[in-house]
Structure formats: structure tokens, C-alpha cells
Amino acid sequence: MEDRWLSVSEIAEYLGVVRETVYRRLANGSMPGHKLGRHWKFRKEEIDEWVRSGGGDERNAKEPAPNEPIDRLTDVT
């Protein structure tokens, strides 16, 4: 089993979504992730459990404010 942290790009590819979707989910607090400095990192096991529990369901996510710039979403702590 590979035991390493995945980047935003890697987790987006794994989930089959664009990076902006990952940042949007992080901004609304619906996706598990760990911020290390300026970078977000993910454990594949945590993401798998999140998806299994229904966290990947778009209907459960809060939407960001209209016209909210994506770059603001990358600075979420």
C-alpha cells in the first residue's frame, strides 16, 4: 500500500473532477484535507471514506458566494 500525501491535482484526477471543484469543497468545509503552509494535502483513505459516507454528493455541499474568485478559495485555512 502506498502511504503518501496527495496534492490537489492528484486528488482531483483521482476523483475525476477539476481542481476548482476540490478548492470549492475545501472552502465550504465539506471535503477532508490538511493545509501545510500554502498547500493542501490529502490522504487517499480519508477521501475514500468521505466519498463512501456521501460527502461526494453535490447535493450535500454548500455553494460559494456568486462570483467568488477561485484564487480566494485557495487561501482558505
C-alpha positions in Angstrom: 0.0 0.0 0.0 1.3 3.4 -0.9 1.5 5.7 2.1 2.0 9.2 0.9 0.1 12.5 0.8 -1.7 13.5 -2.4 -1.7 17.0 -3.9 -4.8 18.9 -5.1 -4.0 17.9 -8.7 -3.6 14.3 -7.8 -6.8 14.1 -5.7 -8.8 15.9 -8.5 -7.6 13.4 -11.0 -8.4 10.5 -8.6 -11.9 11.8 -8.1 -12.4 12.7 -11.8 -13.1 16.4 -11.1 -11.3 19.7 -11.9 -9.0 21.3 -9.4 -11.5 24.2 -8.8 -14.1 21.7 -7.6 -11.6 20.5 -4.9 -10.9 24.1 -3.8 -14.6 24.8 -3.7 -15.2 21.8 -1.5 -12.3 22.8 0.8 -13.7 26.3 1.1 -17.1 25.2 2.2 -15.6 22.6 4.6 -17.2 19.6 3.0 -14.0 17.8 2.0 -11.3 16.4 4.3 -7.9 17.9 3.6 -4.9 19.2 5.5 -3.3 22.5 4.8 0.5 22.5 5.1 1.7 26.1 4.6 0.2 27.2 1.3 -0.5 23.7 0.1 -3.4 21.3 0.6 -2.6 17.6 1.1 -4.9 14.6 1.2 -4.8 11.0 2.4 -6.4 8.7 -0.1 -8.0 6.7 2.7 -9.7 9.8 4.2 -11.1 10.8 0.7 -12.4 7.2 0.1 -14.2 7.2 3.4 -15.6 10.7 2.7 -17.0 9.5 -0.7 -18.4 6.3 0.9 -20.2 8.4 3.6 -21.9 10.5 0.9 -19.6 13.5 1.1 -19.0 13.4 -2.6 -22.7 14.1 -3.2 -23.1 17.5 -4.8 -26.4 18.0 -3.1 -24.7 18.0 0.3 -22.3 20.8 -0.5 -22.8 24.4 0.3 -22.2 26.6 -2.7 -19.7 29.5 -2.5 -21.0 33.1 -2.9 -21.8 34.0 -6.5 -18.9 35.3 -8.5 -16.5 34.3 -5.7 -13.0 34.2 -7.2 -11.3 30.8 -7.3 -8.0 32.3 -6.1 -9.7 33.4 -2.9 -10.7 29.8 -2.3 -7.0 28.6 -2.4 -6.2 30.7 0.7 -8.7 29.0 2.9 -7.3 27.8 6.2 
